[in-house]
């Protein structure tokens, strides 16, 4: 049934096209039909390229008939709206944007080169600032597992679209958890690779990296071009202690999920022990880089006066940071990374992705920048630390809206994917989708 094909994933959809069981046009039309059916409720997409995608599907089918065997030929994929698609506006969740992009972002160009078909651009919070996806301009994106809750942010539109089977996969980006948080909220796999693994323009002072969201480890590995590494016996430490004493720790639901994963790791033969990392000043340094990144983004917008009140507040906070403080935050990243790598050795670290279930839609409505920042970091105190240090991390679902993340030293992406392949449950599909 085509409804099963919608949830088959990237690798399987590409295989179906190669084997002639479906056409690229079948897949794109299926994606467009599901978007038409479900997106009025979910609000995953800011814009859909229906005619263009169908035309590209016909081209893909012609290539297939000519013997083209590109790895993603005919597979519909969505693009997060902080990444350029030639001829289309990159809105970044705002009406402060400029004109259409002159060229595809490198991540988009590579997907096209591998045969993927871009069906649309997914919603984000304005300037990708928050761990939820709601804007004054484009509305609230909803979680397919619970329509009253957020699918996370800032890659929330991408996550909801993949979780609901509107596309097989979607691009994402992660400047302070924006791949891992939505993955955790919606039961997906989300890898924040180390710097340089996925071509990413310099953004947020080096905090941000591009990536993908998909339903399986196999699909994420395929999209990243990384072969998974089956893990032998590993030394895995875990911690639930927040990086700042003023921040809360995870609630009972998240702690129970961590216990479940620890028991599974032990059963698989891995050595698991509790040990809190020495975060040093990594927490405050992350906040400084985060706020300065928002300020830089705000200044780069064509019409910054159109940004909403909260975003302008973030930009003012970032602009007011003394230059020596910002310089120290940047300079401290290498020492913070090296210290954490020494603690990891050849092992991995398990952390929560967030402290509680995804917030309900509207939970941040009316809050200014300072209160939003405080509330946001109480929800997700951990992910941004790995952007600051530049270490790879992967979100692995435990239940539909609960996950843990694993962190490894530089170059450990294959090991993280291999471990995730052993742990990630088959969560099926959200009810009603």
C-alpha positions in Angstrom: 0.0 0.0 0.0 1.2 3.5 -0.8 0.6 4.5 2.8 3.3 2.0 3.8 5.6 3.4 1.1 5.3 6.9 2.7 6.9 5.5 5.9 9.4 3.2 4.1 12.3 5.7 4.4 14.9 7.0 2.1 16.8 3.9 1.3 13.7 1.8 0.7 12.0 4.4 -1.5 15.2 4.7 -3.6 15.3 0.9 -3.9 11.6 0.8 -5.0 12.4 3.3 -7.8 15.5 1.3 -8.9 13.6 -1.9 -9.0 10.7 -0.4 -11.0 8.1 -1.1 -8.3 7.2 2.6 -8.1 8.1 5.7 -10.2 9.6 8.9 -9.0 6.4 10.6 -10.0 4.4 8.1 -7.8 6.6 9.0 -4.8 6.4 12.8 -5.4 2.6 12.6 -5.9 2.3 10.6 -2.7 4.3 13.2 -0.8 2.2 16.0 -2.3 -1.1 14.2 -1.5 0.0 13.6 2.1 1.0 17.3 2.4 -2.4 18.4 1.1 -4.1 16.0 3.6 -2.1 16.6 6.7 -0.2 19.9 6.5 -3.3 22.1 7.1 -3.2 20.7 10.6 0.5 20.1 11.1 1.8 23.3 9.3 5.2 21.7 8.5 5.7 23.6 5.2 6.1 27.3 4.5 6.1 26.6 0.8 5.5 23.6 -1.4 7.0 23.2 -4.9 4.3 21.0 -6.4 4.7 21.7 -10.2 8.5 21.9 -10.0 8.7 18.7 -8.0 6.5 16.8 -10.4 8.5 18.0 -13.4 11.7 16.9 -11.7 10.1 13.5 -10.9 9.4 13.0 -14.6 13.0 13.8 -15.3 14.1 11.3 -12.7 12.0 8.6 -14.3 13.5 9.4 -17.7 17.0 9.1 -16.1 16.0 5.8 -14.5 14.9 4.4 -17.8 18.3 5.4 -19.2 20.1 3.4 -16.5 20.8 6.2 -14.0 21.3 4.6 -10.5 22.0 7.6 -8.3 21.5 6.6 -4.6 18.5 9.0 -4.0 17.0 9.0 -7.4 13.3 10.0 -7.2 13.1 10.3 -3.4 11.1 13.4 -2.2 13.0 15.4 0.5 12.1 18.7 2.3 14.6 21.5 3.0 14.7 23.5 6.2 13.9 27.2 5.5 17.3 28.4 6.7 19.0 26.8 3.6 18.9 28.2 0.1 17.0 26.8 -2.7 17.7 28.5 -6.0 15.0 30.9 -7.1 13.2 30.7 -3.7 13.1 33.0 -0.7 15.0 31.8 2.4 12.6 33.2 5.0 14.2 31.9 8.2 10.8 32.1 9.8 10.4 35.8 9.2 9.1 38.5 6.9 12.3 40.3 7.2 13.9 38.3 4.4 15.2 39.6 1.1 14.8 38.2 -2.4 15.1 34.8 -3.9 18.3 32.8 -3.5 20.7 32.9 -6.4 21.9 29.3 -6.0 21.2 26.2 -4.0 23.0 25.7 -0.7 25.7 23.1 -1.0 23.7 20.6 1.0 20.7 21.0 -1.4 23.0 20.8 -4.5 24.4 17.5 -3.2 21.0 16.1 -2.6 20.0 17.0 -6.2 23.2 15.6 -7.5 22.3 12.3 -5.8 18.9 12.3 -7.5 16.7 13.6 -4.6 13.6 15.8 -5.4 13.0 18.9 -3.3 9.3 19.2 -2.5 9.2 22.3 -0.3 10.7 24.3 2.5 9.8 23.6 6.2 8.9 26.0 8.9 11.3 27.3 11.6 11.1 29.7 14.5 12.2 33.2 13.5 16.0 33.2 12.9 16.0 29.6 14.3 16.2 31.0 17.9 13.9 28.7 19.9 13.4 25.0 20.7 9.8 25.2 19.3 8.5 26.2 15.9 5.9 29.0 16.1 6.0 32.4 14.5 3.7 35.4 14.2 4.1 35.1 10.4 3.7 31.4 9.6 1.8 30.0 12.6 2.6 27.0 14.9 3.9 23.7 13.7 2.4 20.7 15.6 3.8 17.4 16.7 2.2 14.4 14.9 2.4 12.4 18.1 0.5 15.0 20.1 -1.0 17.9 18.2 -1.1 20.1 21.4 2.7 19.9 21.6 5.6 21.3 19.6 7.8 19.1 17.4 10.7 21.1 18.8 12.9 23.6 17.0 14.4 25.0 15.2 14.1 22.1 12.7 10.5 21.5 13.8 8.9 21.7 10.4 11.4 19.2 9.1 10.8 16.8 12.0 7.0 16.9 11.9 7.0 16.3 8.1 9.2 13.3 8.4 7.5 11.8 11.5 4.1 12.1 9.7 5.3 10.5 6.5 5.0 13.6 4.4 8.5 13.1 3.1 11.1 10.4 3.6 13.6 12.8 5.1 14.4 16.4 5.5 17.4 18.7 5.9 18.0 20.3 9.3 20.6 22.4 11.1 21.9 22.5 14.7 23.2 25.6 16.3 22.2 24.7 19.9 20.4 21.4 19.6 18.1 22.1 16.6 18.6 18.7 15.0 18.6 16.7 18.2 15.7 18.4 20.0 13.2 17.9 17.1 14.4 14.4 16.6 13.7 13.7 20.3 10.3 15.4 20.2 9.1 13.3 17.2 10.8 9.9 17.5 13.4 10.4 14.8 17.1 9.9 14.4 19.1 13.2 14.4 22.9 13.3 14.1 24.8 16.6 14.8 28.0 15.7 13.0 31.3 17.4 13.7 32.3 20.6 11.9 33.0 20.0 8.2 31.2 16.7 7.8 28.3 18.4 6.1 29.0 21.6 4.1 27.7 24.5 6.2 28.2 28.2 5.8 29.7 29.9 8.8 26.8 30.6 11.1 26.4 31.6 14.7 30.1 32.0 15.1 30.8 28.3 14.3 28.1 26.8 16.5 25.8 25.7 13.7 26.1 22.7 11.4 23.8 21.3 8.7 22.4 17.8 8.8 19.3 15.6 8.3 16.3 14.1 10.1 15.0 10.6 9.2 13.1 7.7 10.7 16.0 5.2 10.7 19.7 5.1 11.4 20.2 3.6 7.9 18.7 6.6 6.3 20.6 9.1 8.3 23.9 7.3 7.6 23.0 7.2 3.8 22.3 11.0 3.8 25.4 11.8 5.6 27.5 9.4 3.5 28.8 7.7 6.6 29.1 4.0 7.0 28.0 2.8 10.4 30.6 1.3 12.7 29.3 -1.7 14.7 30.4 -0.9 18.2 32.4 -3.4 20.2 32.5 -3.2 23.9 32.4 0.5 24.8 33.0 2.5 28.0 29.9 4.7 28.3 29.5 7.3 31.0 26.2 9.1 31.7 25.1 12.2 33.5 21.9 14.0 34.2 23.5 16.9 36.0 22.8 20.2 34.3 25.8 22.4 33.4 24.8 25.3 35.6 23.6 24.9 39.2 20.7 27.2 38.6 19.2 24.9 36.0 16.9 22.0 36.8 17.6 18.4 36.1 15.4 16.0 34.0 12.0 15.0 35.3 10.9 11.4 36.1 9.9 10.5 32.6 13.3 11.5 31.1 15.2 9.8 34.0 13.2 6.6 33.4 14.2 6.7 29.7 17.8 7.0 30.7 17.5 4.0 33.0 16.0 2.0 30.2 18.9 2.8 27.9 21.5 2.1 30.6 20.0 -1.3 31.2 20.0 -2.1 27.4 23.6 -0.9 27.1 24.6 -3.2 30.0 22.8 -6.1 28.4 24.7 -5.5 25.2 28.0 -5.8 27.1 29.0 -2.2 27.4 30.6 -0.8 30.6 28.2 1.9 31.9 29.0 4.2 34.8 27.7 7.6 36.1 30.2 10.5 35.9 29.4 14.1 35.6 31.5 16.0 33.1 33.6 19.0 34.1 31.8 21.6 31.9 33.8 24.4 33.3 32.6 27.7 31.7 31.2 25.9 28.6 27.6 26.8 29.6 28.0 30.6 29.9 30.3 30.6 26.8 27.6 28.8 24.8 25.0 31.4 25.8 27.4 34.3 24.7 28.0 32.7 21.3 24.3 31.9 20.9 23.2 35.5 21.6 25.9 37.0 19.4 24.9 34.7 16.6 21.3 35.9 16.7 22.5 39.5 16.7 24.6 38.8 13.6 21.7 37.1 11.9 19.4 39.9 12.7 21.8 42.5 11.2 22.1 40.4 8.0 18.4 40.3 7.3 17.1 42.6 4.5 14.4 44.2 6.6 15.5 43.8 10.3 12.8 46.2 11.4 10.2 43.5 10.5 11.6 41.0 13.1 9.2 40.2 15.9 9.6 41.7 19.4 11.3 38.6 21.0 13.8 38.3 18.2 14.7 42.0 18.4 15.2 41.5 22.1 17.6 38.6 21.5 19.5 40.7 19.0 19.8 43.6 21.5 21.1 41.2 24.1 23.7 39.8 21.7 24.7 43.2 20.5 25.2 44.5 24.1 27.7 41.8 24.9 31.2 43.3 25.5 33.6 42.4 22.7 36.2 41.0 25.2 33.6 38.7 26.7 32.7 37.4 23.2 36.3 36.9 22.3 36.9 34.9 25.5 33.9 32.7 24.8 35.3 31.9 21.3 38.8 31.4 22.6 37.5 29.0 25.3 35.9 26.6 23.0 39.0 24.6 22.2 40.0 24.2 25.8 36.4 23.1 26.7 36.4 20.6 23.8 39.8 19.2 24.7 38.8 18.8 28.4 35.7 16.9 27.4 37.6 14.7 25.0 40.1 13.8 27.6 37.2 12.7 29.9 35.6 10.7 27.0 38.8 8.9 26.0 37.6 6.3 23.5 34.2 6.1 25.1 30.9 7.9 24.7 28.8 10.1 27.0 25.0 9.8 27.4 23.0 12.9 28.3 19.4 13.9 28.2 18.3 15.8 25.2 15.8 17.8 27.3 14.4 17.8 30.8 10.7 17.2 30.2 8.2 16.4 27.4 8.0 18.9 24.5 6.2 22.1 25.5 2.5 22.6 24.6 1.8 25.0 21.7 1.7 28.6 22.9 3.8 27.9 26.1 6.1 30.8 25.2 3.5 33.1 23.8 3.9 36.7 25.0 7.3 36.1 26.6 10.1 38.5 25.8 13.7 37.5 25.1 15.0 37.2 28.7 12.1 35.1 29.9 12.2 33.0 26.8 15.9 32.4 27.2 15.5 31.4 30.8 12.6 29.0 30.0 14.3 27.6 27.0 17.5 26.7 28.8 15.6 25.1 31.6 14.0 22.9 29.0 17.2 22.1 27.0 20.3 22.8 29.1 22.5 20.2 27.4 22.5 20.3 23.6 24.2 23.6 23.0 27.2 22.5 25.0 28.1 20.1 22.1 27.8 22.9 19.5 30.2 25.0 21.6 32.7 22.1 21.8 32.1 20.9 18.3 31.8 17.3 19.3 29.4 15.0 17.3 26.2 13.9 19.1 23.2 11.9 18.1 19.6 11.8 19.5 18.2 8.3 19.9 14.5 7.8 20.6 13.3 5.8 23.5 9.6 6.5 23.2 7.7 8.8 20.7 8.6 12.1 22.5 11.5 11.0 24.7 15.1 10.4 23.7 18.7 10.4 25.0 21.7 11.7 23.2 25.2 10.2 22.9 28.3 12.3 22.5 31.7 11.1 21.2 35.1 12.6 20.4 35.9 14.1 17.1 35.5 11.7 14.2 33.2 9.3 16.1 30.1 9.8 13.9 30.2 6.2 12.5 30.5 4.8 16.1 27.5 6.9 17.2 25.4 5.7 14.3 26.4 2.1 15.0 25.4 2.4 18.6 22.1 4.1 17.6 21.3 1.2 15.2 21.4 -1.2 18.2 19.3 0.9 20.5 16.7 2.8 18.4 13.2 1.2 18.7 10.8 0.9 15.8 8.3 3.4 16.8 5.9 2.9 13.9 3.9 6.0 12.9 1.9 8.6 14.8 -1.8 7.8 15.2 -3.9 9.1 12.4 -0.9 9.4 10.0 
